[in-house]
């Protein structure tokens, strides 16, 4: 039994991405007999979908937990993936995308199929700020979320946004320590493993 977890490589002016750092910690862990395969995805427009497909075909996971970085002070449990890419900063390959549809045959949106209420409850117990979100943006995070749901409809899949690290912000802008980000993402994966154990 396997859960695939993905983070993203650093992008923009940042030399670090907390989801990539969390992936290094989570890779190889086991929860309720589910082994965690954690990998770092390229934030390159045309490489995201094939890389995700490669990982799923190789490891055949029972669930997929995708993650990425955004602003704000809380862990965000994304509920909706939109069928659009529209960005004001370039992907790491230099590509800028202006209102492009992700899938010509897919719906306007997909819903997360992870047990978000369970995840919310467990992260709250740990005292880490967390909230639901219905807007995963229109950049790489939303893109991989949509690909995951569209390409693998029979595999429970969802996306988690994490805040910036303290070293990535200036002034009094919100952030979260890497330790809490990693713990929150570990709680997500463990909650999914527990849910799979009780529903398979």
N, C-alpha and C positions, 0 to 999 in steps of 0.2 A: 504494500500500500504506500502510495507516494503523494506528497503535496508539492507542487511546483510553486516556488516563491521567486519573484523577480523584482529587482531594483533597477535603477537607471544609472548610467555613467554620469559624471559631472558634465555640466553644460553652462553656456554663457560665460560669465567672468569667474565662475566658481571652480576651484580646484578639487572640491569634494562634493559628494552627494551622500547624505545620510542613509538613503535606502541601499546604496551600494555597500556602505560600511556595515549595515545590518545584515545584508546578504552574506557577507563573509563570516559573520558570527552564526547565522542560522543554518548554513549549509552542513548537512550531515546529521543534524539533530533528529531525534525521534520523539514523537508524542503519540501515545496510545497505539503503538505499532505502526505509525505512519512516518516514513522517512522523509525528511525535508531536503529537497533539491533546490538550492538557492543559486540563482544566476543573475548576472548583470547584463542588461540589455543595452545595445547601442542606441543613442538618441539621434538616429539618422533616418530620415523620412522613409526611404524605400527599403530599409533593412529591418525595421521593427517587426512587421508581420512575418516575413520569412524566418527570422530568428526565433520568434515565438512558436511558429509552426514546427520548426526543427526541434526545439526543446520538448514540445508536447509529443511529437512523434517518437522521439528517442526515449522519453521517460514514462509516457503514458500515465500521467497523473490522475488521481481521483478527484483533485480539486486544484484550482489555480488562484493564487493570491498575488496580484500585481500591485506594485507600489511606486510612488514617485514623490517629488518634492514640490511644495507650493508655499505661499505665504500663510500668515495667520498664526494663531497661538495654540491651535488644537489639532489633534489627529482627526482627519476627516474621513468618514466612512461613506464613500461615494455610492449613490444609489442608481445613477443614470449615466449611460454612455451615449453620446450624441453622434449622429452620422455626419460629422463635419470636421474638417481641420481648417483652422484660420489662426495664424500666429503673427505676432508683431516682433518676435525675435527669431533668428534663424535656428534651424536644427544644426547639430554639430557638423553636418556635411555642407552647411552653408545655404541650404534650401529654405526659402521663405514661401509659405503656402497661403493663398488667399481664397478662402471660402470654397474649398474642394470637398466633394462628397467622398466619404471613405468607401462605401459600397453602393453601387448602382442598383443592386437587387435587394439590399437590406432595408430594414425599417428605419424610421427617423431616429429611433432610440432603442436601446436595450436596457433592461433592469439587471442589477446585480443579482446573482443567484447564491451568494454566500449567506450564512446565517447572521445577518447584521445585528439583530436584536441580542443574540447571545454574545457577539463580539463587543457590542456597546456595554453590556452589563459587566463583562469581565474586565474591560479597560477601566470602567468607572471604579470597580473594586480596587484597582491598583492606584487610584488617585491621580490618574493621568488625564488631562483635559481632552475631551473627545466630543464630536458631534456628527450628526448626519449631514450629508451634502447632496444636493441635486444638480450640482454644476461642477463637473470635472475639468472645466476649461475647454479649450479647442486646440490644444497643442499635443505633444507626444503622450501625455498621461491619458487623456481622453481617447486618443487614437488607439493605444494598445488595449485599453479597456474595451473599446468597441470591437477590435479585431478578435479579442479573446471570446467575447460573447457570440459574435457572428460566426466565427470559424469553428468553435467547439461548443455547440449549443447543449450537448449532453453532459458536459463537465461543469460542475459548480465553479463559477468564476466571478471575481469582483476586484475592485481597485481601492487602495488606501492611499490617501495623501498625507504627507507628514510636513511639519513646519520646517522653516530654515533653522540652521544651527546658529548659536550666538555669534560665532566668528563670521557669519555670512551677513549680518545686519549691522546697521549703524544707528546711533541714538537709542531711542526707546522702542524701536520696532519689535514686535513679538518674535519669539524664537523658542526653541526647545533643545535641551541638552541631548547629545547623541545617546547617552545611557537610557533616557526615557523613551526616545524614539525606538531604539532597538528592543526595549522591553515591550513597548506597545505592539510592535510588529510580531514579536514572539508570542504575545497573548493572542493576536489575531490568528496566527497559524495553529496554535494549540487549541483555540476555540473551534476552529474548523475541523481539526483532527477529532476532537471530542464529539462534534456533531456528526461526522462521518461514521464514527464508531457506533453511534446510537441510531443511525438511519440507513445502515447498509447490512 
